[in-house]
């Protein structure tokens, strides 16, 4: 999941070197904390949060194979 989120985020932003994903694993859930450069926040979130929603949908779909619940948090 971490690699998938990192790949998606790096392809969207202007500063791909500043993209980092932190993985916090729980019993049944996995929290992925996505950090990007301040200037890239708008590109990752998109108009009315559409890109962020699409990213979350793709990651959740990939996580259903592992029977895990995934939460993607976009941090600054």
C-alpha positions as CSV (number, residue, x, y, z in Angstrom):
1,X,0.0,0.0,0.0
2,X,2.8,2.4,0.9
3,X,4.5,2.0,-2.4
4,X,1.3,2.5,-4.3
5,X,0.4,5.7,-2.5
6,X,4.0,7.0,-3.0
7,X,3.9,6.3,-6.7
8,X,0.6,8.0,-7.2
9,X,1.6,11.1,-5.1
10,X,5.0,11.4,-6.8
11,X,3.4,11.5,-10.3
12,X,1.1,14.4,-9.2
13,X,3.5,16.8,-7.5
14,X,6.2,19.3,-8.6
15,X,8.6,18.2,-5.9
16,X,8.6,14.4,-5.9
17,X,11.6,14.2,-3.6
18,X,9.6,15.7,-0.8
19,X,6.9,13.0,-0.9
20,X,6.9,10.7,2.1
21,X,4.5,8.1,3.4
22,X,4.4,6.9,7.0
23,X,2.7,3.6,7.8
24,X,0.9,3.1,11.1
25,X,-0.5,-0.4,11.5
26,X,-3.3,-1.3,13.8
27,X,-5.1,-4.6,14.4
28,X,-7.6,-4.3,11.5
29,X,-6.7,-1.0,10.0
30,X,-3.7,0.7,8.4
31,X,-3.1,4.4,8.4
32,X,-1.0,5.9,5.7
33,X,0.2,9.4,6.4
34,X,1.1,11.2,3.1
35,X,3.3,14.3,3.4
36,X,4.0,16.5,0.5
37,X,5.6,20.0,0.0
38,X,3.5,22.9,1.0
39,X,3.3,24.1,-2.6
40,X,2.0,20.7,-3.7
41,X,-0.9,20.4,-1.3
42,X,-3.4,21.7,-3.8
43,X,-2.3,19.3,-6.5
44,X,-2.8,16.3,-4.2
45,X,-6.1,17.5,-2.8
46,X,-7.6,18.8,-6.1
47,X,-10.7,20.9,-6.7
48,X,-13.2,20.1,-4.0
49,X,-11.1,17.2,-2.9
50,X,-11.6,15.1,-6.0
51,X,-8.1,14.0,-6.4
52,X,-7.7,13.1,-2.7
53,X,-11.0,11.1,-2.9
54,X,-9.7,9.3,-6.0
55,X,-6.4,8.4,-4.3
56,X,-8.3,7.1,-1.3
57,X,-10.6,5.0,-3.5
58,X,-7.6,3.4,-5.3
59,X,-5.8,2.6,-2.1
60,X,-8.9,1.2,-0.5
61,X,-9.6,-1.0,-3.5
62,X,-6.0,-2.4,-3.3
63,X,-6.4,-3.0,0.4
64,X,-9.6,-5.1,0.1
65,X,-7.4,-8.0,-1.1
66,X,-5.7,-8.1,2.3
67,X,-8.9,-7.7,4.2
68,X,-7.6,-4.5,5.8
69,X,-9.2,-1.1,6.3
70,X,-7.0,1.7,5.0
71,X,-7.1,5.3,5.9
72,X,-5.2,7.9,3.9
73,X,-4.3,11.1,5.7
74,X,-2.8,14.0,3.8
75,X,-0.5,16.0,6.1
76,X,1.5,19.1,5.6
